[in-house]
């Protein structure tokens, strides 16, 4: 399956899916850091007024861009920008029109992804509807299972028509270049009708709605003072905003600028940011208000030069830490260059229940501990599965297992891997993506029981981390391979694959010899227990005949 890192997967060969090659994930192309603005009441009032005014302009421009659809070109862009320049300024007009175009393009990509998902769902339902009721799946022949009952078959046929109608509407919007975008988010807009369930009153919802629809973002420009003329942050942390023309009366500095009393201090990558603004290199800023906490934040972002990707052999020269992602923890185990597990298994727990901010914080903490472990044990790479849960909530894939579908739908796979790549790049640790096929099954089969002792219990996830690390290193998952021909029992090599019963000239079944196969049978037992006279010696054994001592010859 196509993963977040770009792993394409493979076709099924002989009942098993062909494994895709492992690769080193490229590093991040950009950086974003956030700092809190401890603004005064006056500063907060000015920022809110400017943000609401620019947000109204951004909403109108997005509506105009959506109406143009596929007929948009450079000339229409210039017309929109000139119209906004008279209402604000040239720089604010450029930021607003660019943001509108990016939002329209993002909505188009969402439409394409949703249409692809609808087509996959329609194909899955049609394949299952064509099978008899209660039919079992046959992976070898590529046949899916049928529905369990006539009622389920009827419900799925109705759902099929619904999905087809939804796909037809999406295809019509795609052909016309029409997108459906809500500034502030559709979820928050629908919350207005369910305030009691959300635990909000009307005023609290309105404050949040106004905060998310504000527009206080500006792209940077290299060569300009401190890398940004619209929202400027000096190397000492002094923040100032270029006011739009209708709000120029709020300025407290020359050239229509408003300087905040609060200073900005970036804790993360602060020196890198300071080097950029000192050299007048482009830095983009975004100011936003968190109404739940009553705080203001500023986010700085800039692009990085693309770092060369390490070859796979170089990244794995010092060993690897295999990581198995689960719903509540990361299972990790260090492997040396030969694929042998070293040390003890590690588990990094997290809790994905609760709000999005809580899940994000839990993931950051777990990844921080994982990277610290990899750096402490001296490994130069972390191997992780290239999972893709984009179709994990499908009813056709997991049936009525609603609990499992909810479990994988809440796992932030894309955010998890993007954050891991970004954090690992700061520690000079490479991330290796491997094919996730059969890692849990084969890891438990070949590694779980051999590594378990009376004092150490190895879980299935710990064994899967070994399988992931060995696959990244290029080793087979199984612990032992077939011995060489000269080391095998018969010298020429024993057969590993058994012949089928209908194969001609195959060796037949060996005849069953009664009795034990060892030579240590107790007396009176075994194949020759009834006749002990057949011995490879001259004559018969004496203990079965009459024994009598002959007299000695007189001549002696």
Secondary structure as UniProt FT lines:
FT   TURN            4..5
FT   STRAND          12..13
FT   TURN            14..15
FT   STRAND          16..17
FT   STRAND          23..24
FT   STRAND          30..37
FT   HELIX           41..68
FT   HELIX           69..71
FT   HELIX           74..85
FT   TURN            86..87
FT   HELIX           90..129
FT   TURN            133..134
FT   TURN            139..142
FT   HELIX           150..176
FT   TURN            183..184
FT   HELIX           186..191
FT   TURN            192..193
FT   HELIX           195..198
FT   HELIX           202..212
FT   STRAND          217..218
FT   TURN            222..223
FT   HELIX           225..227
FT   STRAND          231..233
FT   TURN            235..236
FT   STRAND          238..242
FT   HELIX           245..250
FT   TURN            254..256
FT   STRAND          257..263
FT   TURN            268..269
FT   HELIX           270..278
FT   TURN            279..280
FT   STRAND          284..290
FT   TURN            291..294
FT   STRAND          295..303
FT   HELIX           312..315
FT   TURN            316..318
FT   STRAND          320..325
FT   STRAND          329..335
FT   TURN            337..338
FT   STRAND          341..349
FT   HELIX           356..377
FT   STRAND          381..385
FT   TURN            390..393
FT   HELIX           395..398
FT   TURN            399..400
FT   HELIX           402..409
FT   HELIX           413..426
FT   TURN            427..428
FT   STRAND          430..434
FT   TURN            437..438
FT   HELIX           439..443
FT   HELIX           444..448
FT   HELIX           449..451
FT   HELIX           460..473
FT   HELIX           485..487
FT   TURN            489..490
FT   TURN            501..502
FT   TURN            504..505
FT   TURN            523..524
FT   TURN            527..530
FT   HELIX           542..544
FT   TURN            554..555
//
